[in-house]
Amino acid sequence: MLSLIPLVSGQEGEGDEPGNRDRVPRAGDKLSPDVERLIAEQVRRGRYHSADEVVREGIELLQEREKETQRSSSNGTVNFAAAFENIAKDVPDTDWKSVPGDLSKNLDHYLYGGRRHPDGARVC
């Protein structure tokens, strides 16, 4: 699993201990041998042309994951409004024009043929 592979190796600075996962990589750090092997394997397989491409793809995936995390509510469920916006953007404008303006107020009428109420009042 990638999360078990140390990212960097090299000199230990103040307060750094070998294998400290919380240490932020700095300019001049070298990638750990395991990460170098992983990158080299991806390039060797031909999907990527260089180590830079592998790293760039990893960063883009991380950014996508962060965006999804930000869109989620605090309890871990998907933000309904964001999900609806993603779906709605794929619906052609001509289809949106055919949606009744009072759909939310008269949902039973449109779904089940119930009585339609111009003021949106519910009939029980």
C-alpha positions, 0 to 999 in steps of 0.5 A, a space after each residue: 500500500 502506498 501510504 506505507 512507503 516513506 516519501 523521502 529519505 536523506 538528512 535528518 534535521 532538527 527534531 526529525 527522526 528516521 521514519 517520521 511521517 509527519 515531517 514535511 518534505 523540503 527542497 533537497 530531500 531525496 525520494 525514498 528508494 521505495 518511491 523511486 522504484 514505484 515511479 520507475 515501474 510506472 514509467 517502465 510500464 509505458 503509461 507515463 513518459 517521465 517521473 515528472 508525469 507520475 508525480 504530476 498525476 499523483 498530485 492531481 489525484 490528491 487535489 481531486 480527493 481534496 475537492 471531494 472532501 471539501 464538498 462533503 459535509 462534516 458527517 461524511 455524506 455527500 453535499 446534496 447541493 454539490 451533487 445536484 449541481 454536477 448532475 444538473 449541468 449535464 441536462 440540456 436547457 431545453 429539458 429544464 424549460 419543460 420542468 413545471 415551475 410549481 413542481 416542488 409544490 405539486 409533486 404528488 400531482 405530477 408523480 401520481 396524478 393527485 389534485 393540483 393546487 395553485 397555491 401549493 397547499 397540501 391536501 391530506 
